[in-house]
Amino acid sequence: MSASKAVNFPIERTQHSRLSETDFSNLEFGTVNSDHMFVVDYKKGEWVDPKIIPFQNISVSPACSSLHYGQTVFEGMKAFRAPNGDLLVFRPEKHLERMNNSNRRLCIPEIPAEYFYDAIDALVKLDQDWIPNQEGCSLYLRPFIFANDPFIGVKPSSAYKFMIFTCPVAGYYKGTVKVIIESDFVRASPGGIGAAKTGGNYAASLLPAKLAADKGYQQILWTDSKEHKYFEESGTMNLMFVINDVLITPSLDGSILPGITRDTILTIAKDWGVKVEERRVSVEEVITAFNNGTLQDAFGTGTAATITQIAEIHHNGKDMVLPPVAGRTLSNKLNQTIVDLKNGIGEDKYNWVHRIKK
Ligand SMILES: *Cc1c(COP(=O)(O)O)cnc(C)c1O
């Protein structure tokens, strides 16, 4: 983060902080916003009027092109308070890199590093009292950009709004999930937008996720769009298996979102001497491993929960019940190591933790 030049933007502080009226013991993900937000407009090829202002509604034209055609990209990351009071953000450069990769795919201008970094630092500093004190809590950061032309012709917009708001979030409930292998619907296909963090992928997943939930499954294991033979992701998380002590995850083939938690886990596991394979993983291989007792673990990975272990996988009328979570040494240890690292505990060997200057 050193290469970017600092930008100055005005900060308008709220006169009516909602902090004292917020119940931090009952935080539901994404329902409470902290006091401030960052906003910068893109018009006629230039970034104009960057500022931090009180969190508030914005007004757009009913013809706002992103409302109609979905030209929009978002990110999700977290800020933490270390035991010594330092404010930490985990791997912000990876999030900016991914955001700009998504932007290129959606014909959205790339976000200058200085806006991204300076806005995050300023916002987290300003709203640091919104980071709850309970263990596992953090401030979720939601950067996003959307096409803002007041015009419903189909073409890349000429105006955009880039914003960041933040939400205090509780320690994510560390329960397991029951999942179902999807063999009708698809999340993304080769050549599509599956590798971009964009709203359309989420919109496409809502109906299949609802149908799965109606049957009692909290997540879908997405399979490839051509044959439904190979695993892709788990809900809105990346997917990993442990078979015969080997950590296996689908390779990034263009339809899978390149998760930063995924990358973090693969890096640490390799460093620990765990055998890691990034390749195609077939449904058949996992069923065979389950049947012969070598399927030791399956879990989803993502910023919200770090690791979510899978208790049962449903396929064609059968439930595969996986080993008890207590015995899943690798995923338990990975989860603890990463949660500690994000909270400033343990050696930051890879320089992943950004410390906000006081
Ligand atoms: C954001 C996201 C992930 C996880 O990425 P992280 O960087 O680990 O949070 C995985 N899959 C999809 C579809 C996502 O949108």
The ligand as an SDF file (V2000), in Angstrom:
LIG
                    3D

 15 15  0  0  0  0  0  0  0  0999 V2000
  -16.7230  -12.9790   -2.2070 C   0  0  0  0  0  0  0  0  0  0  0  0
  -16.9500  -14.3790   -2.6960 C   0  0  0  0  0  0  0  0  0  0  0  0
  -16.1910  -15.4840   -2.2440 C   0  0  0  0  0  0  0  0  0  0  0  0
  -15.1750  -15.3940   -1.1350 C   0  0  0  0  0  0  0  0  0  0  0  0
  -14.1600  -14.4860   -1.3390 O   0  0  0  0  0  0  0  0  0  0  0  0
  -13.3280  -13.9350   -0.0940 P   0  0  0  0  0  0  0  0  0  0  0  0
  -12.3750  -12.9880   -0.7080 O   0  0  0  0  0  0  0  0  0  0  0  0
  -12.6590  -15.1100    0.5320 O   0  0  0  0  0  0  0  0  0  0  0  0
  -14.3020  -13.2960    0.8300 O   0  0  0  0  0  0  0  0  0  0  0  0
  -16.4150  -16.7140   -2.8300 C   0  0  0  0  0  0  0  0  0  0  0  0
  -17.3550  -16.8830   -3.7940 N   0  0  0  0  0  0  0  0  0  0  0  0
  -18.1180  -15.8640   -4.2170 C   0  0  0  0  0  0  0  0  0  0  0  0
  -19.1330  -16.1210   -5.2640 C   0  0  0  0  0  0  0  0  0  0  0  0
  -17.9420  -14.5810   -3.6890 C   0  0  0  0  0  0  0  0  0  0  0  0
  -18.7100  -13.5690   -4.1260 O   0  0  0  0  0  0  0  0  0  0  0  0
  1  2  1  0
  2  3  1  0
  2 14  2  0
  3  4  1  0
  3 10  2  0
  4  5  1  0
  5  6  1  0
  6  7  2  0
  6  8  1  0
  6  9  1  0
 10 11  1  0
 11 12  2  0
 12 13  1  0
 12 14  1  0
 14 15  1  0
M  END
$$$$
